[in-house]
Amino acid sequence: MIPVLQVQPSTSQAADERTEAEPFPAVFCQDWRIRAEDYREYARLTRAEMRAAPHMRGSPRVHPAVAGCIGRPDEVNNPQHSLRITEAPRILMLHSRHDPANHFSWAANVHRQTRGTTVLLPYEGAVRRRRTQCLRPR
């Protein structure tokens, strides 16, 4: 009989292997119809992106997200669609004019589709999750 050596992970190894909640990939794959079937299609999309906007050199947030959706068998459950908001109070939409991750045209498009229930308040800068003077508690 051959003795079996059982190795227990050190405390620091066990701490490093904790699971962290990171919903972004799952949410991205369920919300966007950007599903490359395989790496070949992903590479083709990346080349087209680089031809269209060579100065941007891709997105460090979007590239891993798109790559993470390759081969997913499930359908997109919440795809892009026209908005229709009914029976809602006025919604204040704050949006940066220069946010590189969430283009202002997206907010303007949402406001255009929901003009009866939204007020779009743009601000200068590229900072998200910003508390402006008008929203501070008095």
Long-range contacts (C-beta under 8 A, 24 or more apart in sequence): 24-65, 25-64, 25-65, 25-68, 25-69, 28-65, 28-66, 28-68, 28-69, 29-65, 29-68, 29-69, 29-72, 29-74, 29-76, 30-74, 30-76, 30-77, 30-78, 31-76, 31-78, 31-79, 31-80, 32-65, 32-69, 32-76, 32-79, 32-80, 33-76, 33-79, 33-80, 34-66, 34-69, 35-69, 35-70, 35-72, 35-76, 36-66, 36-67, 36-69, 36-70, 37-70, 37-71, 38-70, 38-71, 39-70, 42-66, 42-67, 42-70, 61-101, 82-113, 83-110, 83-113, 83-114, 84-113, 85-114, 85-116, 85-117, 85-118, 88-117, 89-117, 90-117, 90-118, 90-119, 91-117, 91-118, 91-119, 92-118, 92-119, 92-121, 93-118, 93-119, 93-120, 93-121, 94-121, 94-122, 94-123, 94-130, 94-132, 94-135, 95-120, 95-121, 95-122, 95-123, 96-122, 96-123, 96-124, 96-125, 96-126, 96-127, 96-128, 96-130, 97-122, 97-123, 97-124, 97-125, 98-124, 98-125, 98-126, 99-126, 99-127, 99-128, 100-126, 101-128, 102-128
